[in-house]
Amino acid sequence: MPTSPPEFLLSPNIYWHYGLLIWALVMFSILLIQLPVAYFSIVRPFDKKFEIQEFTLEKGIFYVSFLIRLFNYVSGILLQPYKGRPLKGLAKRFVDGRFNYQKSVYRKTINFRAHASRFQICLCYVLVVSTVIMFAGLIPLLIHNFILYPEFAAAHGG
């Protein structure tokens, strides 16, 4: 058991404590490190390069517009190698749907992968892995707080 006071623990179980701590660090890195870096290294350069203006919700909520464009650029960068490959089922529908959506939005076909640097490609992979960890971490958090240790979570405001 750690030597810290119980009010600083995320769980009475040490394994859960460190698991939740790692998940919280991933969330921290997404919100305060990865998204600002992605905005300045992916979204702004592609907006300028392709002169994309007044995209969905651009005049409305900035953060929603930024996330929509970031998802669009990341999916364009990461899915470009799969565009011409023979895919089946759900993968084919997802890849074809993303590129059909991009064609309808930009009114032209844009190869984001050809215009992306190695850093931008690596950042896209980091964003995808972090997002999967973020959403996958919600399931253990809910199990911990509502099934395994509800009294502990209630005592700590969780």
Secondary structure, DSSP 8 states (H G I E B T S, - for coil): --SS-GGG-S-SSHHHHHHHHHHHHHHHHIIIIIHHHHIIIIIHHHHHHTT--S-TTTTS-HHHHHHHHHHHHHHHHHHGGGSSS---HHHHHHHHHHHHHHHHHHSS---TTTT--HHHHHHHHHHHHHHHHHHHHHHHHHHIIIII-HHHHHHTT-
